[in-house]
């Protein structure tokens, strides 16, 4: 019997999402609609984050294609999405590919950011960053990477204090939790 690793379905989904996102990006770039597509992606991310029903709709294998397509057409109309986005969602529904919508939106966001010369830093903080702190962090990261940095911040109180910043393949962990864990490891080696 062959072995299947857990990474295979994720990489297949990522590949599917990348193909649809690249196609939409290319069409939007040719048509001068990148700003509209970027706004659509932000709205769809928000909708997915706030609607368990929408998540269930795109992930359910029992909802028929036509129902998924009608539901997403209604969502697109209600949100005022660009025709390119609506058509892409309809195609994804027709091909039973809506389950990759979260990955699709992430890849699309990355493509748009790259086009604009931006990078996104995933920042996890112990408390909500003030506007001044976020601005200072973005400026510091911009000086380091030479590109405009957008911050995607989340709060994790278990960090106790400090930050965890992920920028591309680089991770900077200045959290108190991490420092305490390092100290605990050192103490185990001594004792």
Secondary structure, 3 states (H helix, E strand, C coil): CCCCCHHHHHHHHHHHHHHHHHHHHHHHHHCCCHHHHHHHHHHHHHHHHHCHHHHHHHHCCCCCHHHHHHHHHHHHHHHCCCHHHHHHHHHHHHCCCHHHHHHHHHHHHHHHHHHHCEEEEEEEECCCCCHHHHHHHHHHHHHHHCCEEEEEEEECHHHCCCEEEEECCEEEECCHHHHHHHHHHHHHHHC
